[in-house]
Amino acid sequence: MEKKINRLLRRLQLEFVLMWAIVVAEVVLFEADFLPQGTLTANAKADYFMRLSGILLALALIPLSLRLFNLSLTRYVRQLPLPGALVSYRRWSEVRLSLLLAPAVFNLTSYYCTLNTTGLLCTGMVMIASLFCVPGRQRLLSELDLINPADEAEL
């Protein structure tokens, strides 16, 4: 079982790093002029729509991703046997990262297309919120109730 937990942790850490790598790669592509910048600067309606959509995505998906994961843990994952709980924990972690990746990529694209810093601010909020999702051994063990709170205080 220890091998499965270690494999799960490596995979979750890889997915977390991949999420950050996708965002950084998008910045590099825009800054290196592989993707066009400022394509919607002259279109006020598109600018407004992109900013509004980005703000709404960030405001809706940041709390949803964090709360949905917590609800799934308390209502579903903890009641499963350990092998099933590990699979379900991985799936919900991937859903949480996907819910954070979508507004990050959209807002970053919005920033580079409209050259309005609202998209950059929302991307920053999403990426800071993703820091609450950093996978770690202690976090996994405590969220799946595999470690007692007294043991956790000693570590």
N, C-alpha and C positions, 0 to 999 in steps of 0.2 A: 504494500500500500504506500510505503514511503517513496517508492520509485514513481508511482502515479502522481503523487503530490508534487514531487520535484519536476516531473515532466510538465504538469499543469502550470506550475509557477514559471518555468522557462518559456512556455508558450504564451502565457499572459504577458510576461515581460517583453517578449518579442513583439507581440501585437501592440503594446503600449508604445514601444520605441518606433514601430512602423507608423503609428498614427502621427507622432511628432515628425517623422521623416517625410511623410506625405505633405504636411504643412510646410516644412522647410523646403522641400523640393519645389512646391508651387511658388514659393517666394523666389527661389533661385531662377526658376523658369521665367517668371515675370521680370525680374531684375536683369537677367541676361538677354532680354528682348526676344526670347523664343516664343513667348506669348505676347500679344499686343496689349499695350497699356492705353488707358484713356479713350477707349472706343465709344463710351457712352457719355462723355463729358458735355457734348452739345445737346443731348436729348434730356430735357428736364423731367419729363414724365418717367422715362426709364431710370433716371437717377433716383427719383423719389421712390419708385417701386422697388428698386434694388435695396435702398437703405431701409425702407419700411419692412420689406420681407426679411432682411438680415436681422433687424432688431427683434422682430417677432419670433424668428427662428431661435435666436439666442435666448430670449426671455422664456420661451416655451420649453425648449429642449434641455437647457441646463438643469433646472429643477426636476424636470421629468426624468432625466437619465439618472440623477442621483437618488431620487425618491423611489422610482420604479425598482431599482436594484435592491434597495432596502426592503421594500414591500415583498419582493419575490423571495428574499432571504427569510424573512420572518414567517411568511405564510406557506411557502412551498419547499424551498431547498433544504431547510433544516430538518424537515420531517422525513426526508428520503434516506435510504441507507447510503453509506459513504461512497461507494462507486457511482451510484446515481446522482448523489449530491455534487460530486466533483464535475460530472458532465454538465449538470444543470448550472453550476456555478460558472463554469467556463462559458456556457452559452449566454448567460445573463451579463457576464463581464464583456463579452463581445458586443452584445446589444447596447450596453452602456457606452462603450467606446464609439460605436457607430453613431449613436445619437449625439455624441459630442463632435465627431468628425464632420458630420454633414453641415452644421452651421459654421464650423471653422473654415471649411473649404469654400462654402458659399460666400461668407463675409469677406474672406480674403480676395476672392474673385471680384466681389462687389467693390472692394477698395481699389483694386487695380483697374477695373473698368470705368469707374466713376471718378477716381482720384479724390474721393471724399473720405475723410478719416473715420467716419462712423463705422465702416466695415472693419477697419483696423482695430478700433476699440472693442467691437463685438468679438472679433477673433481673439483678442487678448483675454477677454472675459472667459471665453470657452476654453482656451488653453490653460488658464489658471484653474478653472473648474476641473480640468482633466487631472490636475495634480492631486485631487482628492481620490483619484482612481488608481494611483500607482500600486501595482500588485507587489505584495511582499509576503513572506512566509508567516510572520506574526499576524498579519491582517487576515490571511486565508484561514489560519487555524482558529482565530478568534471569531470570525464571521460564520464559520461552520460549527462552532461550539466544540472544537476538538481540544481546546485548552481551557483550563479553569481560570477565572479571573484572579485567583490567588497566585497561580503559577505565572500568569501574565505580568503581575506586579513585580515578581522576582526578576524577570528578564528585563 
